[in-house]
Amino acid sequence: MIHTRLLAGGLLAAALMAQQTGKSPAASSVPVRPKVLGVAHMAIYVKDLDKTRKFYESFMGFAEAFTLPKKDGTGARIVFVKVNERQYIEIFNEADRGEGQLNHISFYTDNADQMYAYLKTRGVAVLSDKGAVSKGQTGNKNFNVKDPDGHIVEIVEYQPESWTARAAGKFLPDTRISTQIMHLGVLVGELDKANKFYGETLGFKESWRGSGSPRMLSWVNMRPAEADDYLEFMLYNSIPAPDARGTKNHVSLTVPDADKALAELKKRAGAAGYDREMTIQTGINKKRQINLYDPDGTRIELMEPNTIDGQPAANSTAPAPHPGQAQ
């Protein structure tokens, strides 16, 4: 009887431990996925840094928080344009990889070391020559992986002593056309593979799917379980040429009122040298938006947070494309 009680007590303790940690006793050594707290940034290549700065700062109204220099000391290699305390647009002042303007996308977590260990157990190849999580030049913990479409995905954990922390409360001018990245959009070829990586592995949940045609699905929105912002899969049947991918690989910024945003942008356009047409459109998702393009053709989408009638847009039932070898 005593042994039975001890055994039962041990099993109860193990069960309570499992309930608290989210692990079963048999899987106690397997790391649990830490939280994905949201979009950190999109990093893009540019050809003319002066023109790009004028677009993001003079026209869009953002401020440059800090830069990383080129190794030869001839100027800035990476410019960090601050959207809010946790979100940036990173500008890479160097030649691209021949795959369009996109350098990488990034999400932030509450525990980079645990995420690293978790992804390794899930068979995700980590792009690190150090074999562990390290601190980048800005002082934040980070590491990179690749998604099924070859996009580099940076996982970052903000650190209290980092450049990001030292910039807290600064570089947030009232001229910012937006104070939040609503989502990042990236090209996706095989929906099933992307769902396995972002959905099954990283824990993103599908929130909406839409289509410009009943014949083929166009977009799938995937939201991190612990975040309000999201990733938009830009599906294709035939992948665009590298110099045309900036329309698909895009940044979407929240604006509370598209009319006010458009009026302000028109005031700034002349001095900032922006001469492309600007109009308000209503998307398939029933949200009003304004599409802008930086000097290298990367689309910056300004979108209202709510639908025009307050009701969610219907989900598309169109089949997903299967580009196969087309990519």
N, C-alpha and C positions, 0 to 999 in steps of 0.2 A: 504493500500500500504506500509506503514512504517513497519507494522508487517511482511508483506511478505518479505520485503527486509532484515529485521533482521533475519528472519528464514533462508532465502537463504544464508545470510552471515554466520550464525552459521553452516549451513551444509557445506559450502565451507571450513570454518576453520577446521571442523572435518575431512573433506576429506583430506585437506592438512596435518593435523596431522597424519592421518592414513597412508598417502603416505610416510611421513618421518619416522614413527616408524615401518611400516610394519604391523600395526594392523588395523582392522576395528573399528569404534566407538563402536560397540556393544561388541567387544572382547578386549577392551583397557586394561582390567585387566588381560588378559591371557598373560603370558610371552612368548616372541619370543625366539626361539632357538638361543643361541649364537653360535659363530663360533667354529668349531672343527678344530684346526690348524695343527694337525698331530699326528703321533706316538710319544709318550713320552718314553715308555720302555716296555720290557717284563721282568717279574720277574719269576725266576726259582729256584727250590729246588736243592741242591747239597748235596752229602754225604761226600766228602773229599775236604775241602776248599783249602788246599795247592795245590792239583792237579788241581783244577778248576782255581785258580789264575795263575798257570803256563800256562794253556791253553789260557786264555783270555789275559794275560799280556805278557808272554815270547813268546808265539807262535803267537797270533793274534796281539800283539803289542799295546794293549790298556793300559790305566793307571787307577788306582783306585783313584777316586776323594775323597771319604769319606766313612765312615762306621758307622753303628749303633751297639752298643754293646749289648751283651746278658744281661738279667736282673741280672744274677748271677755274671756278671763281668768276665766270663771265656773266653772271646774272642769276635770276631765279629759275630753278628747275621745277619746283612745285609751288603753286600758289593756293592757299586755303581761303576760300570765300565763305564767310560765315552766314548761315541762314538763321540758326538759333544755337542754343548752348550745346546741343547734341547733334546737330546736322550741318553738313558742309557740302560745298561743291569743290572738288579738288581739280585743279587745272595743271596738266602736265605739259610743260613747255619743252617738248622734245618730239622727235619723229615717232609716228605711230608704228604699230606692229604689222601694218598692211591689212588690218581687219576692220578698218573704220575708226571712228573717233573714240570708242569706248576703251578705257583702260581697265577699270574694274568697278564692281559695286560693293557696298559694305553695309553690314548690320552690326549692331552692338549688343553685347551680352553682359550678364552680371558676373560671369566667371569664365574667362578665356581658357584657363588651364583645364578646367573640367570639360569645356566644350571640345578642346583639342583631344582629350582622352576619350570622350564619348564618340567623336567622329572616327577616331582610329579604330575603335571596337566595331563600328558600323562599316568598316572597309573603305572609308573615304580617304583618298590619297591627299595628304597634307603637303603643300608646297613650301617646305622649310628645309633649308640646308643645315639648320642647327639641331633639327630633330626635337624641338620643343618650342613652346611659346616664348617669344622674346619681346623686348620693348623696342618700338620704332624710334626714329629720330625725334618724334614729337613727345616721346615719353609715355605713350599708351601701349598696353599689351596688345599684340595682334599676331595673326597668322593667316595664311591664304590657302584656299582650296579651289578646285575647279568644279563647276556644275556640269551636267551632261552635255551642254552646248559649248563647253570650252570657255565660258565666262569665268574670269577670276573673281572669287567671292572672298572678301576680307572679313574676318571676324575680329572685332575690336572690343576691348574692355577699357573704358576710360579710367585713368589713374588720377589720384588727388594731386600729384606733383607734376603733372604733364603740362605741356603748352596749352592744351585745351582748358585745363583747370585755371591756369594763370590768365587766360583770356575771358574768364567768367565775368559777366556783366559789362563786357567791353565789345566794341565792334558790332553794335546792334543799333544802327542809326534808324531814325524815324522814316527815312526815305525808302526802306525795304518794301518792295512791292508785295512781299509775302513774308510770313514768319514761320512757315512750316513746309517741309517736303511731304506731300501727301502720298506719293508713290514714286517708284522707279520702274521704268519699262525696259525690258530686254527681249531680244529675239529668242524664240524657242522653236526648235524643230519638231521634236517628238514629245508630245504632251505627257505620255505615260512615264517617260524617263524623268522629265522635269518634276512631275508629281511625286515620284518616288524619292527624289533628292530633297526637294523643298517641303513636300508634304509628310512623307513617312519618316524621313531622317531628321529634318529640322523642325518639324511640327507645325508648319504653316497650314492654315485652313482656307479652303476655297470660299470666297465670299460672293463672287459673281462671275458669270461668263456671258460674253456678248459677241455679236457678229454683224458685219456689214452686209452679209448675204446669207440667205437660208441654205446655201450649198456648202458653206464652210465656216467653222468656228474661227473667230478672229482674236479674242482676248479672254484671258482667264486671270482673275484677281486672286492673289494668294496672300493672306494676312498672317503674320506671325501671331502665335497664340497669345502672347503677352503684349501686343502692340496695337496701336490705332492705325498707323500707316501700313503700306503694303507693297508687294511686288506685283507687277502686271506682266504676264506672259504675252508677248507679241508674236502670235503664231503665224506661220507662213507655209505656203506650198512650194515656193521657190525663193531662196534667200536673196535679198537685195545685194547689189554690188557694194563693196566696202565703202565707197564714197557716198552711198545713198542710205546708209544704215542709221544716220543720225536722226532721221524722222522716227524710227522705231525704237532705238535705244535712247530713251528720253528721261527727263526729270519733270515731274508734275508738282507744282506748287499750289498751295491753297490760297485762294483769295475770297474774302467774304462777299464781295460785290464786284462782279465783272465789269459793270458800267463804270464804277469809280476807278477801277484799275486801268481800264482802257483810256479813260480821260486823262489820267495822270501820265500814262506812257506816251500819249500823243503830245503832251506838253514837253516831255523830255527828249523825244525822238530826234528833233533837229540838232540840238547841241551834242547828243550822243552819236550822231551819224547813223541812226537806224532808219532805213528807207524802205523796209518791206511792209506790205499791206498788213494791217491789224484789224481783225473783225471778231465779233463774238459769235460763236456757233454753239448749238446744242448737240451734244454727243448722243450716241446710241444709249448711253447710260442715263440720259435725261438730265445731265448736268451741263451748265453753261461753261464755256471755256474759250480761252484765247491762245492761239499757237504762235510762239515767237521762235526765232532761230538765231543762235549765236553766229559769229563770223565763220565758223567751220561747219555750220549746218546742223549742229546738235539742237534738237527741239526742246524748248522749255515751255511746258504747258501750264497755263494758269487756269485753275479750275475751282468753281464754287463747290463747297462741301455738300450741299443739299441738291436734290432733284428739283426740277421746275414746278412739280405739282405736289411735292412732299411725299410721294409714293415711290418705293423702290422700282427700278427698271426690271422688267421680266428677264429671266435667264434664257439664253439661247439654247435651243435643242439641236443646233446644226452639228454635224460630225466634225471632229478634229482633222486637220490636214495631216497627211503622211508623206513628207517630202522625201523620205528614204535617202537615196544617194544624191539628191539635189543639193544638199548642203556641202 
